[in-house]
Amino acid sequence: MDDHPRTPWPALARGRYLRSAWPWRAAGYLAGGALAGIPLLLVLVLLTAAGAALSPFLVGLPLLALLGLVGVPTGAVERRRLGLVDRGPAGTPHRTPAEPGLLAWARLRYREQATWRELAYAVLHGLLLWWVDLAAVAALLGLPLFLVTTPLQLALAADGEVKVVKLWLITSYPPAFAIAAAGAVLLPALLLPLGALAGARAALTRALLAPRERELQGLLAEVTRSRARLVDAFEAERRRIERDLHDGAQQRLVALAMTLGLARLDAPPGPLADRLRAAHDEAGKVLAELRELIHGIHPQVLTDYGLTGALADVAERSAVPVDADLSTGLPRLPESVEAAAYFGVCEALANIGKHSGAARAAVTARHTGAALLIDVTEDGRGGADAAAGSGLTGLADRIAVLDGTLTITSPPGGPTVLSLEIPCPVSP
């Protein structure tokens, strides 16, 4: 049984309502609706009047004002207030405009059903709902609290008498305390319908303002497209860094190494020649490290020969002998897919050389027309664990960015099979 119900209704059904914070959360929700409805009604009246005056001259502007100044903000506020009596998530149903600016925002909002639901809710709230909230709080909470304070009202009355709810004239304390006792009994009884009404108001708010399944699918698709754009931008930045290092820093280091080599040849034997030789050797080491760094950012073989050539190259350079089955060939794929697959195989072969104790490994790659499938198999001791800091977690994250999956089968004693699957349809 859930000890933390999402709305007041389960608490009412189980008899736990009065022993929880739900009565005061319900009262706060309804009171907040009443307070928010007053300025909302004023804004609706002013905008309607302004729209009636301006509509012959500025077609569409009044409706845009209603959407921007009433509907959308009201929806945002009400979704935040919903948390008082509904613990379920209620995110925005709106998508983010692809371009900045008011025009792009308005064009997108006009086409979204959620925008018109928000406007309908704002009009309904401004004209009716806040009156219901106010009446409920006054009758179901204000009345018993007013009765409970009858002795205090009598004590503060200048003429020594008080007329309770305009019905009973009280001039002494015994009847005042009797009415206070009646109010104390009435308060918990009236808090029950107060919670039920708050739950109904929350259900109406969720039905109109929370995102629906189709809108959630649209938001998910937008997140997927945004992630794809980030991946493409990341790969473009990698290529730019590689190009800058290759055409800039590497060429200057080559020129420096050549200058030091010539100076070393011209210098007479002695301490100066020794220092020049050491500097020349160090420049050569730095150049070699820079070339390895450039290769690690984006290998040139991947650009020139595609994934097939790059995988054959990494298999030849592996510390463990690798049988590469690339006979079917692979089509040219998006740069982000090729890079993720290449570095995934590199990481897998590096792990095999460091941790597996394998004698041989095998790499198989094929494209099914809809996805790239790569299997890396080795005959080592097995027991590969992605949580052991072997780089497999980072590899899985990198593949997941492309909606791909990484599967590892590694029973103790081996063999270990690492499988990559990356969706990337290729047109025939």
C-alpha positions as CSV (number, residue, x, y, z in Angstrom):
1,M,0.0,0.0,0.0
2,D,1.3,3.4,-1.0
3,D,2.0,5.5,2.1
4,H,2.4,8.7,0.0
5,P,-0.6,9.0,-2.3
6,R,-0.3,11.2,-5.3
7,T,-3.6,13.1,-4.7
8,P,-6.0,13.6,-1.7
9,W,-8.4,11.1,-3.0
10,P,-6.6,7.9,-1.9
11,A,-6.0,9.4,1.5
12,L,-9.8,10.1,1.7
13,A,-10.6,6.6,0.7
14,R,-8.2,5.1,3.3
15,G,-9.3,7.2,6.2
16,R,-5.9,8.8,6.6
17,Y,-6.8,12.2,5.2
18,L,-7.3,14.1,8.5
19,R,-4.1,12.7,10.0
20,S,-2.0,14.0,7.1
21,A,-1.1,17.3,5.6
22,W,-3.6,16.9,2.8
23,P,-6.3,19.1,4.4
24,W,-4.0,22.1,4.6
25,R,-2.5,21.5,1.2
26,A,-6.0,21.3,-0.2
27,A,-7.0,24.6,1.5
28,G,-3.8,26.3,0.3
29,Y,-4.4,25.1,-3.3
30,L,-8.0,26.4,-3.4
31,A,-7.1,29.6,-1.6
32,G,-4.3,30.2,-4.1
33,G,-6.7,29.6,-6.9
34,A,-9.0,32.2,-5.5
35,L,-6.2,34.7,-5.1
36,A,-4.9,34.1,-8.6
37,G,-8.3,34.4,-10.2
38,I,-8.9,38.0,-9.2
39,P,-6.0,39.6,-11.2
40,L,-6.6,37.1,-14.0
41,L,-10.2,38.3,-14.3
42,L,-9.0,41.9,-14.5
43,V,-6.4,41.1,-17.2
44,L,-9.0,39.2,-19.2
45,V,-11.4,42.2,-19.0
46,L,-8.7,44.7,-20.0
47,L,-7.4,42.6,-22.9
48,T,-10.9,41.9,-24.1
49,A,-11.7,45.6,-24.1
50,A,-8.4,46.5,-25.7
51,G,-8.9,43.8,-28.3
52,A,-12.4,45.0,-29.2
53,A,-11.0,48.5,-29.7
54,L,-7.9,47.5,-31.7
55,S,-9.1,44.5,-33.7
56,P,-10.2,46.6,-36.7
57,F,-6.7,48.1,-36.9
58,L,-4.3,45.3,-35.7
59,V,-5.7,42.0,-36.8
60,G,-4.4,39.1,-34.7
61,L,-2.7,41.3,-32.1
62,P,-5.4,40.9,-29.4
63,L,-5.4,37.1,-29.8
64,L,-1.6,37.1,-29.5
65,A,-1.8,39.2,-26.4
66,L,-4.3,36.7,-24.9
67,L,-2.0,33.8,-25.7
68,G,1.2,35.5,-24.5
69,L,-0.1,37.4,-21.5
70,V,-2.8,35.1,-20.2
71,G,-2.9,31.6,-21.5
72,V,0.7,30.5,-21.5
73,P,1.7,32.2,-18.2
74,T,-1.5,30.9,-16.5
75,G,-0.6,27.4,-17.6
76,A,2.9,27.7,-16.3
77,V,1.7,29.0,-12.9
78,E,-1.1,26.4,-12.5
79,R,1.3,23.5,-13.3
80,R,3.6,24.8,-10.5
81,R,0.6,25.1,-8.1
82,L,-0.6,21.6,-9.0
83,G,2.2,20.2,-6.9
84,L,0.3,21.2,-3.7
85,V,-2.4,18.5,-4.3
86,D,-0.9,16.3,-7.0
87,R,2.6,14.9,-6.6
88,G,2.7,13.5,-10.1
89,P,5.0,15.2,-12.7
90,A,3.4,17.9,-14.7
91,G,6.0,19.3,-17.1
92,T,5.5,21.8,-19.9
93,P,3.7,20.5,-23.0
94,H,5.4,23.1,-25.2
95,R,8.3,22.6,-27.6
96,T,11.2,25.0,-27.8
97,P,11.2,27.2,-30.9
98,A,13.9,26.3,-33.4
99,E,14.7,30.0,-33.9
100,P,14.9,32.9,-31.4
101,G,12.5,35.8,-31.5
102,L,8.9,36.6,-30.8
103,L,7.7,35.7,-34.3
104,A,9.2,32.2,-34.1
105,W,7.7,31.7,-30.6
106,A,4.2,32.9,-31.7
107,R,4.3,30.8,-34.8
108,L,5.0,27.7,-32.8
109,R,2.6,28.4,-30.0
110,Y,-0.3,29.1,-32.5
111,R,0.2,25.5,-33.9
112,E,0.2,23.8,-30.5
113,Q,-3.0,22.4,-29.0
114,A,-1.6,22.9,-25.5
115,T,-1.6,26.7,-26.1
116,W,-5.3,26.7,-26.8
117,R,-6.0,24.5,-23.8
118,E,-4.1,26.9,-21.6
119,L,-6.1,29.8,-23.0
120,A,-9.4,27.9,-22.4
121,Y,-8.3,27.1,-18.8
122,A,-7.4,30.7,-18.2
123,V,-10.8,32.0,-19.4
124,L,-12.5,29.3,-17.3
125,H,-10.5,30.1,-14.3
126,G,-10.9,33.8,-14.6
127,L,-14.7,33.6,-15.1
128,L,-15.8,30.7,-12.9
129,L,-13.2,28.5,-11.2
130,W,-11.8,31.1,-8.8
131,W,-15.4,31.8,-7.6
132,V,-15.8,28.1,-6.8
133,D,-12.5,28.1,-5.0
134,L,-13.4,31.1,-2.9
135,A,-16.8,29.8,-2.0
136,A,-15.4,26.4,-1.0
137,V,-12.7,27.9,1.2
138,A,-15.1,30.3,2.8
139,A,-17.8,27.8,3.5
140,L,-15.8,24.7,4.3
141,L,-12.9,26.2,6.1
142,G,-13.8,29.8,7.0
143,L,-17.2,29.0,8.5
144,P,-16.0,26.5,11.2
145,L,-12.9,28.6,12.0
146,F,-15.2,31.6,12.4
147,L,-17.4,29.6,14.8
148,V,-14.4,28.4,16.8
149,T,-13.3,32.0,17.4
150,T,-16.7,33.1,18.8
151,P,-15.5,33.6,22.4
152,L,-12.6,35.7,21.1
153,Q,-15.0,37.8,19.1
154,L,-17.2,38.3,22.2
155,A,-14.2,39.4,24.3
156,L,-13.2,41.9,21.6
157,A,-16.7,43.3,21.0
158,A,-17.1,46.8,22.4
159,D,-20.8,46.4,23.1
160,G,-20.5,43.0,24.7
161,E,-22.4,41.1,22.1
162,V,-21.7,39.4,18.8
163,K,-24.0,38.1,16.0
164,V,-22.6,34.8,14.8
165,V,-22.9,34.5,11.0
166,K,-25.6,37.1,11.1
167,L,-28.0,34.5,12.7
168,W,-27.5,34.2,16.4
169,L,-26.9,37.0,18.9
170,I,-24.5,36.0,21.6
171,T,-24.2,38.1,24.8
172,S,-22.6,35.6,27.2
173,Y,-19.7,33.1,27.2
174,P,-21.6,29.8,27.8
175,P,-23.4,30.0,24.4
176,A,-20.2,31.4,22.8
177,F,-18.2,28.3,24.0
178,A,-21.0,26.1,22.8
179,I,-20.8,27.5,19.3
180,A,-17.0,27.2,19.4
181,A,-17.3,23.5,20.3
182,A,-19.8,23.1,17.4
183,G,-17.3,24.8,15.1
184,A,-14.5,22.5,16.3
185,V,-16.7,19.4,15.6
186,L,-17.7,20.9,12.2
187,L,-14.2,21.7,11.0
188,P,-12.9,18.1,10.4
189,A,-16.2,17.1,8.9
190,L,-16.0,20.0,6.3
191,L,-12.4,19.4,5.6
192,L,-13.3,16.1,3.9
193,P,-15.4,17.7,1.0
194,L,-12.7,20.4,0.8
195,G,-10.1,17.7,0.0
196,A,-12.4,16.1,-2.5
197,L,-13.0,19.4,-4.3
198,A,-9.3,20.1,-4.4
199,G,-8.6,16.7,-5.9
200,A,-11.3,17.4,-8.6
201,R,-9.8,20.8,-9.3
202,A,-6.3,19.2,-9.6
203,A,-7.7,16.5,-12.0
204,L,-9.2,19.2,-14.2
205,T,-6.0,21.2,-14.2
206,R,-4.0,18.1,-15.2
207,A,-6.4,17.2,-17.9
208,L,-6.1,20.6,-19.6
209,L,-2.6,21.7,-18.8
210,A,-0.4,18.6,-18.4
211,P,1.3,17.2,-21.6
212,R,-0.5,14.5,-23.4
213,E,1.0,11.3,-24.9
214,R,1.3,12.8,-28.3
215,E,2.9,16.0,-26.9
216,L,5.3,13.9,-24.8
217,Q,6.3,12.0,-28.0
218,G,6.9,15.3,-29.7
219,L,9.1,16.5,-26.8
220,L,11.0,13.2,-26.9
221,A,11.5,13.6,-30.7
222,E,12.8,17.1,-30.1
223,V,15.2,15.9,-27.5
224,T,16.4,13.2,-29.9
225,R,17.0,15.8,-32.6
226,S,18.7,18.1,-30.2
227,R,21.0,15.3,-29.1
228,A,21.8,14.5,-32.7
229,R,22.7,18.1,-33.4
230,L,25.0,18.1,-30.3
231,V,26.7,15.0,-31.6
232,D,27.2,16.5,-35.0
233,A,28.5,19.8,-33.5
234,F,30.9,17.8,-31.2
235,E,32.3,15.9,-34.2
236,A,32.7,19.1,-36.2
237,E,34.6,20.6,-33.3
238,R,36.8,17.5,-33.1
239,R,37.6,17.8,-36.8
240,R,38.4,21.5,-36.4
241,I,40.8,20.9,-33.5
242,E,42.4,18.1,-35.5
243,R,42.8,20.4,-38.6
244,D,44.2,23.2,-36.5
245,L,46.7,20.9,-34.8
246,H,47.7,19.2,-38.1
247,D,48.0,22.4,-40.2
248,G,49.3,24.7,-37.4
249,A,51.1,23.3,-34.4
250,Q,52.4,20.2,-36.2
251,Q,53.9,22.1,-39.1
252,R,55.6,24.6,-36.7
253,L,57.0,21.7,-34.7
254,V,58.3,20.1,-38.0
255,A,60.0,23.4,-38.9
256,L,61.5,23.7,-35.4
257,A,62.8,20.1,-35.6
258,M,64.4,20.8,-39.0
259,T,66.0,24.0,-37.7
260,L,67.4,22.3,-34.6
261,G,68.7,19.5,-36.9
262,L,70.5,21.9,-39.2
263,A,71.9,23.8,-36.2
264,R,73.2,20.6,-34.7
265,L,75.0,19.7,-37.9
266,D,76.6,23.2,-38.1
267,A,77.7,23.3,-34.4
268,P,81.2,22.2,-33.5
269,P,81.6,19.3,-31.1
270,G,81.1,20.3,-27.5
271,P,78.5,21.2,-25.0
272,L,76.5,23.3,-27.5
273,A,76.2,20.4,-29.9
274,D,75.1,18.1,-27.1
275,R,72.4,20.6,-26.1
276,L,71.2,20.9,-29.7
277,R,71.1,17.2,-30.0
278,A,69.0,16.8,-26.9
279,A,66.7,19.6,-28.0
280,H,66.4,18.0,-31.4
281,D,65.5,14.6,-29.9
282,E,63.0,16.2,-27.6
283,A,61.3,18.1,-30.5
284,G,61.0,14.7,-32.3
285,K,59.4,13.1,-29.3
286,V,56.9,16.0,-29.0
287,L,56.1,15.8,-32.7
288,A,55.5,12.0,-32.3
289,E,53.2,12.6,-29.3
290,L,51.3,15.4,-31.2
291,R,50.8,13.0,-34.2
292,E,49.4,10.4,-31.8
293,L,47.1,13.0,-30.3
294,I,45.9,14.1,-33.7
295,H,45.3,10.4,-34.7
296,G,43.3,10.0,-31.5
297,I,41.1,13.0,-32.2
298,H,40.0,11.8,-35.6
299,P,42.3,9.4,-37.5
300,Q,43.1,10.4,-41.0
301,V,42.6,6.8,-42.2
302,L,38.9,7.1,-41.1
303,T,38.5,10.1,-43.3
304,D,40.3,8.7,-46.3
305,Y,39.2,5.1,-46.4
306,G,36.1,5.0,-44.3
307,L,35.3,2.6,-41.4
308,T,36.4,-0.5,-43.3
309,G,39.9,0.8,-43.8
310,A,40.1,2.3,-40.3
311,L,39.1,-1.0,-38.6
312,A,41.6,-2.9,-40.7
313,D,44.3,-0.5,-39.6
314,V,43.4,-0.7,-35.9
315,A,43.4,-4.5,-36.1
316,E,46.9,-4.5,-37.6
317,R,48.2,-2.2,-34.8
318,S,46.6,-4.2,-32.0
319,A,48.8,-5.7,-29.4
320,V,46.8,-9.0,-29.6
321,P,46.5,-10.7,-33.0
322,V,43.2,-9.8,-34.6
323,D,41.2,-11.6,-37.3
324,A,39.2,-8.8,-39.0
325,D,36.2,-10.0,-41.0
326,L,35.5,-7.0,-43.2
327,S,35.0,-8.8,-46.5
328,T,31.4,-7.5,-47.0
329,G,32.6,-3.9,-46.8
330,L,30.8,-1.0,-45.2
331,P,29.2,2.0,-46.8
332,R,30.2,5.5,-45.9
333,L,28.3,6.4,-42.8
334,P,27.7,9.6,-40.9
335,E,31.0,10.9,-39.3
336,S,29.6,10.6,-35.8
337,V,28.7,6.9,-36.3
338,E,32.0,6.1,-37.9
339,A,33.9,7.8,-35.1
340,A,31.9,6.1,-32.3
341,A,32.3,2.7,-33.9
342,Y,36.0,3.2,-34.5
343,F,36.8,4.4,-31.0
344,G,34.6,1.7,-29.6
345,V,36.7,-1.0,-31.4
346,C,39.9,0.8,-30.3
347,E,38.7,0.7,-26.6
348,A,37.7,-2.9,-26.9
349,L,41.0,-4.0,-28.4
350,A,42.9,-1.9,-25.8
351,N,41.0,-3.6,-23.0
352,I,41.7,-7.0,-24.5
353,G,45.4,-6.3,-24.6
354,K,45.5,-5.0,-21.0
355,H,43.1,-7.1,-19.1
356,S,41.9,-10.3,-20.8
357,G,45.0,-12.4,-21.3
358,A,43.6,-13.4,-24.7
359,A,45.8,-15.0,-27.4
360,R,43.6,-13.9,-30.3
361,A,40.7,-11.6,-31.0
362,A,38.3,-11.2,-33.9
363,V,36.4,-8.2,-35.3
364,T,33.3,-8.6,-37.4
365,A,31.5,-5.6,-38.9
366,R,28.5,-5.4,-41.2
367,H,25.7,-3.0,-42.1
368,T,22.2,-4.4,-42.4
369,G,20.7,-1.4,-44.2
370,A,19.2,0.0,-41.0
371,A,22.0,-0.4,-38.4
372,L,25.8,-0.9,-38.0
373,L,26.6,-4.2,-36.2
374,I,30.1,-4.8,-34.8
375,D,31.2,-7.8,-32.8
376,V,34.6,-8.0,-31.0
377,T,35.4,-11.5,-29.7
378,E,38.4,-12.7,-27.7
379,D,39.4,-16.0,-26.1
380,G,40.6,-14.6,-22.8
381,R,39.7,-15.3,-19.2
382,G,36.3,-13.6,-19.3
383,G,34.6,-11.9,-16.5
384,A,34.6,-8.4,-18.0
385,D,32.8,-5.9,-15.8
386,A,31.7,-2.5,-17.1
387,A,31.7,-1.2,-13.5
388,A,35.4,-2.1,-12.9
389,G,36.8,1.0,-14.6
390,S,37.8,-0.7,-17.8
391,G,36.4,2.1,-20.0
392,L,33.3,0.1,-21.0
393,T,31.0,2.5,-19.2
394,G,32.3,5.4,-21.2
395,L,32.1,3.4,-24.3
396,A,28.4,2.5,-23.6
397,D,27.6,6.2,-22.9
398,R,29.2,7.2,-26.2
399,I,27.2,4.6,-28.1
400,A,24.0,5.6,-26.3
401,V,24.3,9.2,-27.5
402,L,23.6,7.8,-31.0
403,D,20.7,5.7,-29.8
404,G,22.9,2.6,-30.0
405,T,23.5,-0.2,-27.6
406,L,26.5,-2.0,-26.3
407,T,26.1,-5.6,-25.1
408,I,28.8,-7.6,-23.3
409,T,28.8,-11.4,-22.8
410,S,31.7,-12.4,-20.7
411,P,31.2,-15.6,-18.6
412,P,34.1,-16.6,-16.3
413,G,36.6,-18.5,-18.4
414,G,35.5,-16.7,-21.6
415,P,35.0,-16.2,-24.4
416,T,34.1,-12.5,-24.2
417,V,31.9,-11.0,-26.9
418,L,31.4,-7.2,-27.1
419,S,28.6,-6.2,-29.6
420,L,27.9,-2.7,-30.8
421,E,24.7,-1.8,-32.6
422,I,24.2,1.8,-33.9
423,P,21.1,2.7,-35.9
424,C,22.1,4.4,-39.1
425,P,19.8,3.8,-42.1
426,V,21.6,4.1,-45.5
427,S,19.6,4.7,-48.7
428,P,20.2,2.1,-51.4
